[in-house]
Amino acid sequence: MADVDLRRLRQFVTLADTLNYGRAAESLHIAQPALSRSIAAFERELGVRLFDRSRAGTTLTPAGELLRDEARTLLHSSETLHRRLLRADREGQSITVGFLPGTTVAPMIQHLEKAFPGIRVDGVRTSQADQISGLRDGHFDAGLAIRPFDGTGLTVVDLYAEPRAVILPADHRCAGKEEVTLADLAGEVLLHPAGGVGAVEELSEQVAAGRGVVLVPESAARFYHHPGLTWSLVSDAPHARICLVVESHRRSAVLDELLRSARAISGTCVTSVKS
């Protein structure tokens, strides 16, 4: 597999996902005959049949099913490596900071731009679902994250804590209350448990439809607006802990300054967990 053409591997995965040469070719922006020739050449190179083709359609062979799962992992690793290489090449010229909806990243951006004139500092919106994976995959260089998470290989600065809130349907029995307790929510379906990893916007419609409630940091509750939703503080829920996270092996003057300024703001200890 070390000599496999990543271009052909990507074509294979696209076809394996669609099992339709026409749709796969359209998705890849190539002609269908070209895709057919490429897949056939790929099968000859590997010495295995990846697809069964019949009038009933295209299906994966056992070898094709195995390769599909392995190929996704290989392509993800390749894409991650490429992003990390690009970030290393731009070291000192630009930096991207991931932030959660409702959290404030502007002071960090302004501080770095003042400390390093000419540097480009971008903020990219993320969610609890990818607040750590996005960092490890090279989508951003540093990020704001909500505990708990796997801190292996990360340097973590606790910035602040904030109350939890519950997002409710507008016609919920607790709607209109400034504060509720966990006991008030007993029996509710918790679509997004405190500390969970769901994306709030993806659950809003479910909450509005009365399928459950969502616990989030207060800043996130203030950020989201939906005509079918309301929210209340949860007085006895554990506070959300907002942190700055950076991969421990990453060293640069910009990241060091970001960590230094974060420590000064937080006044808390820094946790560095080595892999």
Steps between C-alpha positions, in 0.01 A plus 500: 500500500801729542513554122126559456412813300301722738310647207373159399434411862280808531318402181445150639354633828265734314374214282480266802279756677266558206519164316409699192759589236304797372450666839856420608645649181290813543614537860864460393455740205626247247338315209335168576712303247816644659384387844420151367848470345667628818315253725577212264870597501490524879360146523776371270768671710367346820431166342150478651145567387351787699156525339249257358320649201171366370177622346366529855768754584843530656589336833816470704684171520633385841838641401332826402323526835828447684682757287220756542541503878880503487505762224294747699754481783791538259343798320417669830860456616630636170273805514592564864870481420458742211318755718767471769776548244331815372471633854868427566593680177303808612648497851542858619301641208150393593308322775145372525310484830191281533218636712163378624182693424440749779864518610706811425816459295545865393727601794740215417510597134557867581773417752693280256468751215642769729780276630594376151442777243424361157385159619162374379278372779176327401218372716312192385172394655496148638281291732542263792486216250828607336657738753787254556498292180518822297816594688661159456400484132663834421185702435619759754814568706338575835145492623249580769351180640255393767600233749486204525712374212799273443798722580766253391783689330339838564600807698182628665443838663176533698365845414168532680185320607145596417152380600314233311172574328230274361349558157129419506205495262314832513191326638688304769356509853818677619502756218524854631685410820829681545642203691411133535659209686603156383201366693272714282641313199454153647351266244603713203689345209843662516607534137829664590621403847728746679849438370373312196615554146191572292476808281228723644373628168443144382275435798298822499226363277469190718465715811244726331304187404483397865729199471724603788709777654865604471747610769759751378721780639303822553694675220386234251137539610523876445660444160232277348165651398202298384133601505404164649758507780564668832760447771551524875801483729541172691594615849639171632673365189883489500648805330652463153879538502635684197866436410766593250655189344819461296684184401792461740753416228423820307754769582506848348534857623135568409357197682727563798369857524142378468553260791682764704221752459238236578679406823514866598127537439397181676729507800463122514748219466581347163445130443729335248418136434763313306408220265 
